[in-house]
Amino acid sequence: MDVLTAINIKRPSLKIHIQKIWIAIVLFWAFPFIFYLAHLSSLTNYLFPLFAFVLGIVLYRGYPGLYVGHMWWLWFITPEIRRLVDYQIGFQPISPVMLTPYLVTGLTFFSILLYFPTLLNKRVFPITLAMAGIIYGYFVGIINAGLLPATFGLLNWLLPVFFGIYVIIFAKKYESFKRSTYRTFVWGTMIMGLYGLFQYINPPPWDKYWMLASKMLSIGLPLPYHVRVFSTMNSPGPFAMELMGTLLMLSVGASFWRIPAAIFGYISFLLTLVRTAWGGWAVGLIYLIYRFKPQHTIRYIFAGILILLMALPILSVGPLAKNIDKRVQSIQNVQQNASYKARVSFYEDFLTKSLEDPIGSGIGNVGVAARLSSSGHVVDFDSGIMEIPYVLGWPGAVLFVFGTIWTLMNVVLNKLANKDSFIAVYGAIALSVFVGIPFFNSLIGTSGMLFWGFCGMAIAGMNNQLTLK
């Protein structure tokens, strides 16, 4: 008997009929838009995280497949809800709404507590090592940055790891997790892709307001055909990484809707102009070609050609084609690229500083979390290779990097991926996220959910196959 069943026996009142659950899910996603139209977004600011958390508890306890889907939707859509709220009540540098996906994902912590010995399982132990490195960085962060910024930063580092362990613990629910994740990614790609195309052609007022209020110069201009598409996310980078994962997911399955989803998804993916995500997607695709059976590879090549032919009329005309072509040219002329030169200079300057501080600065001294510290000094990195030792120190970095690479190798080199195309896709997504490390810390936050979540899904799938033998 697993923990979810045990909890339901103790609390039968929470075993709500599935139809009522779906009504609750629909009402939850409808209410922030209804409140926006009624000029009640000041309430949404606090009710959205509360309602999401309550719904998350119900799904976590009785419907684990729906819980995983609910969690992914929150990571996809929450930034858009935040923009609607900010547009109506004013810009908030730190928004309560943005805590929502962290609150719901954090429920996985209770499963880890209940199944704590699982952390020593041979398939989970590498992830446990990575988690130990994070915890080291957290304690150093408490000393150097303070409890609040260190704890806020810890959410970005640790919750994706918790999610990966959660799906491994409940490998018996793998088929439910797989169906829910696939359905969510197909429709997520459709919605985010369509919205991204609309945003590029005619950005809505709340997106224009966000672009001006956030002062992110790299996001483009709040004008038609001048936006670097970020769709429902807060910036092009996280959105491109999400689409990178969802588009790789669309290479399997039999859903009719994955074709139109792929068309809109790939158009928006290109309009993000995020070269790191493009490169990661290419690495993931190469891995899939290596893993898929020849007959499957041929089928997917034909599907890819069909999608390209359908998207070509949109991609080949006007400013859209010009912007994409300019970005592609910058990849070919990397030595003359300003971003490349700045990153090389950063590596040269920061390597010495990182070597001089083996203890590390601790979690909470980098990124958004650093804004909560008393110093108010914010350090941002263009490289995960530099950020990890700077934050975790050399003791934490060794544990984290060793555990991460060990986990990834277990996933991408396992022969069971040849028998289950979904396991192969999970490995491709994890690998595509990992190769972004030289350009940013892709193992935490939104992209970290893809890496650790799909490492967990792949291992759960392997465990499930071994159990069925």
N, C-alpha and C positions, 0 to 999 in steps of 0.2 A: 504493500500500500504506500503510495507516495504522499508527500506532505499536503498537496492540494486536496486529495481525497480525504485525508484525515481532518483537515480544517473544515471541509464541507460537512462531515459527519457531526462535528462538534457544533457547527452553526448552520443548521439546515435552512434557517430563514433567509440566508443569502443565496440559496439555490433558486434564482429567479429564472422564469421561463425565457428561452432564447429569443422569442419574439419581442418580449419586453426589453430585453437587453439591446436589441437592434433599434427599438424606438428610442431608448436612452442615448444610444450613440448618435442617431440622427439629430435628436434635440440638442445634444451637446454641441455638435458642429454648426447647428443653425443659430444658436443663441447669440454668439458674438456678432454675427451679421445683422440679426434682428435688433440687437441693442445698438449697433452702429446707426442703423436707420432711425431708431428712436432717440438718438443723441444720448445714449446711456453708457457710452464707452468708459466713463469713469468707474462704473461698476464692473465692467468686463475686466478692467485692470487687475482686480482681485478675485472676481468670481471664476474667471477662466482657469487659473491654476487650481483653485479649490475644487471646481466641478471635475476637472480632468483627473485630479488626484483621487477623488471619491469614486469616479467611474473606473479608474485604474485599479483601485483596491478590489472592487467587485469582480472585474475581469481577471485579475491576478489570482483571486481565490477560487474562482469557478470555471473560467474559460481561458486557459493559458494561450491558446491560439489567437483568440481575439485580443488578448492583452498585448501580445507581441505586435499585432497589427496596429492597435491603438497607440502604442509607443512610437512606431515608425511614423505614423501620420503626424504625431506631435512634433517630431524632429523635422518633418517636411514643411509643415504649415504654420507653426507657432510664430516665426518671425513676421509673417504676413498679418497675423492678428495683432501683433505688437505695433505694426505700422498704422493699422486702422485706429488703434487706441491713441497712439501718439498724434496722429493727424487731427483727432477730435479734441484731445485734452492738452496737447503740447508735448514737445520732445522730452523724453526721459533718458538721460545717459545710462542709467541702470533701471531696467524695467522689470516689475514683478512678473509680467507675462512670460518673460524669457526663462524663468525658473521652471516653467511647466514640464518640459520634457525631462528635466533632471529629477523632479519630484517623482514622476511616474516610473522612470527607469530605476530610481533608487529603491523601489520596492523589491527588486531582485536581491538586495542585501539580506533580506530576511530568509530567503532560500539558502543563501550561502551560510548563514549562521546555523540553520537547521541541519545542513548537510556539510558541516565544516570538514569532517574527515575526507570528503571528496577532493579537497585541495591537494591531497598527497597522492591521488590517483595518477598513474604514469602519463595519461593523456592531458591531465589538468596541471600537473606539477610545473611544466614550463611557464604556464600563465601565472601560477603562484609565485614563481621567481620574479616575474615582471611586476607583480603586485607588491612584492616585498620592496623592490626598488622605489616604487611610488610612495609607499608608506615612509621609507627613509626620508625621501624628499619632503614629505609633509611635515615631519617633526623638525627638520631643519628650517622649513618655511615658517613654522610657528615661532621659532626663535628669532629669525631674521626679518620677517614681514608682519607677524602678528597672527592671532587665531582666525580672525574673520577673513582676511585675504587668502590665507593658506587653505582654509576650509572651502572657500568658494573656488579656488583653483583646483583643489582636490576633486571636485565634482567632474571637471573636464578630463582629468587623468584617469580616475578610478571607475566611474560609472560605466563607461564602455567595456571595461574589463569585467565588471560584475555581470553585465548582460551576456558576454561570451560564456562565462562560467555557468550562468543560469540555464542556458539552452543545453549545455552539456549535462548538467545535473538531471534535467528532465528529458533525456534523450528518447524516452518512451513516447513522448509527445511530438517527436520529430516530424511525423507526417502532418500533424496539425500546424506546427510551426512553419513547415515548408509551404503548405497551401496558403496560409494567411500572409506570409511574407511575399510570395509570388503575386497574389492578388493585389496586395498593397502596392507593390513596386510597379505593376502594370498600370494601375489607375493613377498612381502617383506620378509616373512619367507622363501620362496623358495630360493630367491637370497642370503640372508644373511646366511642361513643354508648351501647351497652349497659352498659358498665362504669360510665359516668357516671351513668346512671339508677339502677343498683344502688347506687352510692356515695351518691346522694342519699337513697334509701329506707332503706338500712342500711349505713353506712360500715364497711368491714372494719377490723380492729384496726390493721393497718400504716398505713392512712390516718389513723386517729384519732391514732396515735402521731406521725405526721408533722405533723399540724395543731398538736399541743401542743408538740412539740420545736422546730419551726421558728419558733414565736411570730408567725406571720402573722395579725394580727387581722382582716384584710380577707377571710380565707378562710371565715369563718363559725365555727360551733361543731361539735365532733365528735359530733353527735347526729343521729338520723334527721330528715330534712326541714329541717335547719338548716345544711346544707353548701352553700357556693357551689361548684358542681361543678367539679372540676379533672381528673377521670378519671385517665388514665395520666400526665398532666403534673404539674409541681410546684405549679402555682397556676392559678387560673381564667383569667388573662390570656393566657398562652401557649396554653392549651388552646383557648380561644375563637378565637384567631387561626388555629390549626391547623384547627379545624372550619370556620371561615369559608372557608378555601381548599378543603378537601375537599368541602364542601357545594356550592360553586360548580362544582367538577369534576363532580359528579353530575348537572349539568344537561345533560350530553352523554353519548354512548355508548348501548349497547343492552343492558347487563347487567341481568338480572332482579333481581340482588341490590342494585342501587342504590336501589330503592324502599324495602325494609325498612331499608337502611342510612340512607337519608334520614330516615325516620320517627324512628329512635332518635337520629340525629345532630342533628336540629332540636330535639328535646326537650332533649337535653343542652346544646345551644347556648344555648337560652333560659335553662336553669338555671345557666349560668355567671354570668348577670347582668352581663355585660361589654358596656356600651353602645357602646364604641368598635368592637368587633367587629361588633355589630349594624349600626351605621352603615356600616362598611366593606362588609359583605355587601350592604346595600341599594344602595350605589354600584356594586358589581360587577354586581348584578342589572340595574340600569338600563343599564349599559354593554352587557350581553349582549342585552337587548331591542333596543337600538339596532343591534347587530351581526348578530343572527340574522335569517335569512330569515323572512318573515311566517308561512309554514306551520310552521316550527320553533317560532316564538314561541307560536303557538296551542297546539301540542302540549305545550309545557313549562308553559303556564298551566294546562292541564287536569291535567297530572301534579302540579303544585303544589297544586291544589285537592284532588286525591285524597289526597295526603300529609297536608294540613291536616285533612281530614275524619277520617282514620284516627288522627291524633295528638290531635284535639280532646277525646275523652273523658278522656285523661290530663291534658291541659293546663288543663281547665276546672273541676277540682274540688280541694278541700283546700288545704293550705298551698302546694302547687306553684303553683296559680293565683294565690294571694295574693301570693307573693313576686315573680312575674313582673309582675303588675299594678302593684305598688309601684314596681318599677324603671322601668316604662314611664311612670308618672306623673312620675317624677323627670326624665325627658327633656322632658316637656311643661312642667314648672315649673323650667326650667334656672336662672333668675335666683335662685331660692331654694335651689338645690342647693349643699351644703357643698363638694363636690368642685370644682364650677365656681368658687366664690368663692376657694378656696385656689389654684386654678390661675391665676386672673387676678392675684391678689396676687403669686404666684411670678414671673409674667411681668414685672410692674412692677419688682420688686426685682432680678431677675437680669439684666435687659437692660443696665442700667448697668454691672454687673460684667463682663459679656461684652464690652462695647465697650471697657472699660479694659484688657483683656488680649488684644491681637490675635494673639499668638503661640500661645495656647491652653495648656491644662494637660497635654494629651497623653493618649493611650490608657493605661489602667491607673489613672487617678485617679477613676474612676466605677464604681459598681456592685460586683459580686462581686470583680472583679479588684483593687479598691482594698483589699480585706481582706488581700491579700498584701504590701502596701507596709509600710515600716517605721513610717509615721505611724499606720497603722490607722484613719485617718479615711475614712469612706465617704460619698460624695456620691451621692444618687439623684435622678433627674429624673422629673417628670411631663410632660415635653415634649421631643420630639425636636428641635423648632425651637431650643430653648435648648441642649440637650446637644451637638448637632453643632458649633456654633461654640466652645462651651466646651472641648470635647475636642480638636477638630482645629485650633482657631484660625481666623482668617479666611483665611489662604492655603490650608490644607487643606480648610476648609469650602467655599470657592468651587469648588475642583476637584471635591470630592465631590458637592456639590449640583448643579452644572452637569452633571456626568457622569451623575448619577442621573436628572435630569429629561430630559436628552437621550435616554437609554436608554429611559425610559418612553414618551416621545413616539414614538420609532421603533416601539415595540410597539403602542400603542393606536391610533395613527393610520394604520397600514399597511393598505392595501386588501386585502391577501391574507387578512386575518382574516375578510373576508366570504365567502371561498371554503372555509375550513377552520374548522369550529365549535370544534375543539380549540384552534387558535391564538387564537380569540376568547376562550375560557375562560381561557387562560394570561394574556392581557392583562387580563381582568377580575380575576383573582386578584392580579396585580401592582398594579393600580390600587387595589383594596380595601385592600391592605396599606399603600400609600403614603399614603392619606388618614388613616391613624392617626397620622401624624407630629406633629400638634399635641398629642397626648396622651401619647405615649411614642416612643422611638426604634425605630420598627418596621422599620428597614432593617438591623438586626443580629440575630444569634442565631437563634432559632427562626423568628420572623416574617421575618427577613432571608433565610432559606433559601427561603421562599415567594416573596419579591419577586425576588431575583436568580436563583433557580432557574427561575422561570417566565418572567422576561424572557429568560433563556437559551433555554428551551424554545420560546418564541414565535419568537425569531430563528432558531433551528435549523430550526423548521418552515418559516419563510419561505425560508431558504436551500435547504431540501430541495425546496420547490415550484419555485423558480427553476431548480434543477438538472434537474428532471423535464421542464421545458418544452422 
